[in-house]
């Protein structure tokens, strides 16, 4: 929104050519960065799978990393996470 305001709507300094170029450039860059960030929000994150012993052996054979997320109901630090 700030890029749109700065690049298109704000008219202050329009009589000064250098300032207008800098202002429009910064506004355009802000709009482009906003679009890029918005497009990256749509990407999928980690797809978690339920634990199964066969999956661990399969991953170990392929020399891939594994993250196991576990907790205990009685453990206060685990519940805080």
C-alpha positions as a Markdown table, in Angstrom:
| # | Residue | x | y | z |
|---|---|---|---|---|
| 1 | Unk | 0.0 | 0.0 | 0.0 |
| 2 | Unk | 2.8 | 2.4 | 0.8 |
| 3 | Unk | 4.4 | 1.8 | -2.6 |
| 4 | Unk | 1.2 | 2.5 | -4.4 |
| 5 | Unk | 0.7 | 5.7 | -2.4 |
| 6 | Unk | 4.3 | 6.8 | -2.8 |
| 7 | Unk | 4.6 | 5.9 | -6.5 |
| 8 | Unk | 1.2 | 6.9 | -7.8 |
| 9 | Unk | -1.0 | 8.9 | -5.5 |
| 10 | Unk | 1.4 | 11.3 | -3.6 |
| 11 | Unk | 1.9 | 14.5 | -5.6 |
| 12 | Unk | 4.3 | 16.4 | -3.4 |
| 13 | Unk | 7.5 | 17.4 | -5.1 |
| 14 | Unk | 6.1 | 16.9 | -8.6 |
| 15 | Unk | 7.8 | 20.1 | -9.8 |
| 16 | Unk | 11.2 | 18.7 | -9.0 |
| 17 | Unk | 12.3 | 16.2 | -11.6 |
| 18 | Unk | 15.0 | 14.4 | -9.6 |
| 19 | Unk | 12.9 | 14.0 | -6.6 |
| 20 | Unk | 10.0 | 12.7 | -8.6 |
| 21 | Unk | 12.2 | 10.1 | -10.3 |
| 22 | Unk | 13.5 | 8.9 | -6.9 |
| 23 | Unk | 10.0 | 8.9 | -5.4 |
| 24 | Unk | 8.5 | 6.9 | -8.3 |
| 25 | Unk | 11.5 | 4.5 | -8.3 |
| 26 | Unk | 11.1 | 3.7 | -4.5 |
| 27 | Unk | 7.3 | 3.4 | -4.9 |
| 28 | Unk | 7.8 | 0.9 | -7.8 |
| 29 | Unk | 10.3 | -1.1 | -5.9 |
| 30 | Unk | 8.0 | -1.3 | -2.9 |
| 31 | Unk | 5.1 | -2.5 | -5.1 |
| 32 | Unk | 7.3 | -5.2 | -6.7 |
| 33 | Unk | 8.7 | -6.4 | -3.4 |
| 34 | Unk | 5.1 | -6.5 | -2.0 |
| 35 | Unk | 4.0 | -8.7 | -4.9 |
| 36 | Unk | 7.0 | -11.0 | -4.5 |
| 37 | Unk | 6.4 | -11.4 | -0.8 |
| 38 | Unk | 2.7 | -12.1 | -1.4 |
| 39 | Unk | 3.5 | -14.8 | -4.0 |
| 40 | Unk | 5.9 | -16.5 | -1.6 |
| 41 | Unk | 3.2 | -16.8 | 1.0 |
| 42 | Unk | 1.3 | -19.3 | -1.2 |
| 43 | Unk | 4.2 | -21.8 | -1.2 |
| 44 | Unk | 3.6 | -25.0 | 0.8 |
| 45 | Unk | 5.6 | -25.6 | 3.9 |
| 46 | Unk | 6.7 | -28.8 | 5.4 |
| 47 | Unk | 4.3 | -31.7 | 4.9 |
| 48 | Unk | 4.3 | -33.6 | 8.2 |
| 49 | Unk | 3.6 | -37.4 | 8.1 |
| 50 | Unk | 2.4 | -39.7 | 10.9 |
| 51 | Unk | 5.1 | -41.9 | 12.5 |
| 52 | Unk | 5.6 | -45.3 | 11.1 |
| 53 | Unk | 8.6 | -47.5 | 11.7 |
| 54 | Unk | 8.9 | -48.5 | 8.0 |
| 55 | Unk | 9.3 | -44.8 | 7.0 |
| 56 | Unk | 12.3 | -44.3 | 9.3 |
| 57 | Unk | 14.2 | -47.3 | 7.7 |
| 58 | Unk | 13.3 | -46.1 | 4.2 |
| 59 | Unk | 14.7 | -42.6 | 4.9 |
| 60 | Unk | 17.8 | -44.1 | 6.6 |
| 61 | Unk | 18.6 | -46.2 | 3.6 |
| 62 | Unk | 18.5 | -43.1 | 1.4 |
| 63 | Unk | 20.7 | -41.0 | 3.8 |
| 64 | Unk | 18.1 | -38.4 | 4.3 |
| 65 | Unk | 17.4 | -36.3 | 7.4 |
| 66 | Unk | 14.5 | -37.0 | 9.6 |
| 67 | Unk | 12.8 | -34.7 | 12.1 |
| 68 | Unk | 10.7 | -36.4 | 14.8 |
| 69 | Unk | 8.3 | -34.1 | 16.7 |
| 70 | Unk | 7.3 | -35.6 | 20.0 |
| 71 | Unk | 6.0 | -34.4 | 23.4 |
| 72 | Unk | 4.8 | -35.7 | 26.7 |
| 73 | Unk | 1.5 | -34.5 | 28.3 |
| 74 | Unk | 3.1 | -34.5 | 31.8 |
| 75 | Unk | 6.2 | -32.4 | 30.6 |
| 76 | Unk | 5.6 | -28.7 | 31.2 |
| 77 | Unk | 8.4 | -27.5 | 28.8 |
| 78 | Unk | 7.0 | -29.8 | 26.1 |
| 79 | Unk | 3.5 | -28.3 | 26.6 |
| 80 | Unk | 5.0 | -24.7 | 26.3 |
| 81 | Unk | 6.3 | -25.5 | 22.9 |
